[in-house]
């Protein structure tokens, strides 16, 4: 694939994910996580191994944030009770 095309594709997917996350949508984190597949392909096809490492690190962060968004939060009163029980 043409390096210019790679650049534009990776930029478009990344900005879309950040835009959606900024609008407080969990889909932004999912798009960012999916973008790591593209970064993986880019890294391998160009032999740029630093991008390979970053794709796993960024993927872990995107996965953590996606899970946090999808996990229902405890109400404040329940969180105080959990803290009280732990102490």
C-alpha positions as CSV (number, residue, x, y, z in Angstrom):
1,X,0.0,0.0,0.0
2,X,1.1,3.5,-0.8
3,X,2.8,5.2,2.3
4,X,0.7,8.3,1.7
5,X,-2.5,6.3,1.8
6,X,-1.3,4.6,5.1
7,X,-0.7,8.0,6.6
8,X,-4.1,9.4,5.7
9,X,-6.0,6.2,6.7
10,X,-4.3,6.0,10.1
11,X,-4.8,9.7,10.8
12,X,-8.5,9.5,9.8
13,X,-9.3,6.5,12.0
14,X,-7.3,7.9,15.0
15,X,-9.0,11.3,14.8
16,X,-12.4,9.7,14.5
17,X,-11.8,7.6,17.6
18,X,-10.6,10.7,19.6
19,X,-13.5,12.7,18.4
20,X,-16.0,10.1,19.5
21,X,-14.3,9.6,22.8
22,X,-14.4,13.4,23.3
23,X,-18.1,13.3,22.7
24,X,-18.3,10.9,25.6
25,X,-19.1,7.9,23.5
26,X,-17.7,4.5,24.3
27,X,-17.4,3.8,20.5
28,X,-14.4,6.2,20.4
29,X,-12.4,3.8,22.5
30,X,-13.6,0.9,20.4
31,X,-12.5,2.7,17.2
32,X,-9.1,3.4,18.8
33,X,-8.8,-0.2,19.8
34,X,-9.6,-1.3,16.2
35,X,-7.1,1.2,14.8
36,X,-4.4,-0.8,16.5
37,X,-5.0,-3.6,14.0
38,X,-4.1,-1.1,11.2
39,X,-1.0,0.1,13.2
40,X,0.0,-3.6,13.5
41,X,-0.2,-4.1,9.8
42,X,1.6,-0.8,9.1
43,X,4.4,-1.7,11.5
44,X,4.9,-5.2,10.0
45,X,4.7,-4.1,6.4
46,X,7.2,-1.2,6.9
47,X,9.5,-3.0,9.4
48,X,9.0,-0.1,11.9
49,X,9.1,-2.1,15.1
50,X,8.6,0.8,17.4
51,X,5.1,1.1,16.0
52,X,4.6,-2.6,16.8
53,X,5.4,-2.0,20.5
54,X,3.2,1.2,20.6
55,X,0.3,-0.6,19.1
56,X,0.2,-3.1,22.0
57,X,0.7,-0.3,24.6
58,X,-2.0,1.9,23.0
59,X,-4.2,-1.2,22.6
60,X,-4.0,-1.9,26.3
61,X,-4.9,1.7,27.2
62,X,-7.9,1.7,24.7
63,X,-9.1,-1.7,26.1
64,X,-8.9,-0.4,29.6
65,X,-10.8,2.7,28.8
66,X,-13.4,0.8,26.8
67,X,-14.0,-1.6,29.7
68,X,-14.3,1.3,32.1
69,X,-16.9,2.9,29.9
70,X,-18.9,-0.3,29.5
71,X,-18.8,-1.3,33.2
72,X,-21.6,0.3,35.1
73,X,-20.4,2.7,37.9
74,X,-21.5,2.2,41.5
75,X,-23.6,5.0,43.0
76,X,-21.7,7.2,45.4
77,X,-23.5,5.7,48.4
78,X,-22.5,2.2,47.4
79,X,-18.9,3.2,46.9
80,X,-18.8,4.6,50.5
81,X,-20.2,1.4,51.8
82,X,-17.6,-0.7,49.9
83,X,-14.8,1.6,51.3
84,X,-16.2,1.3,54.8
85,X,-16.3,-2.5,54.6
86,X,-12.7,-2.7,53.3
87,X,-11.3,-0.7,56.2
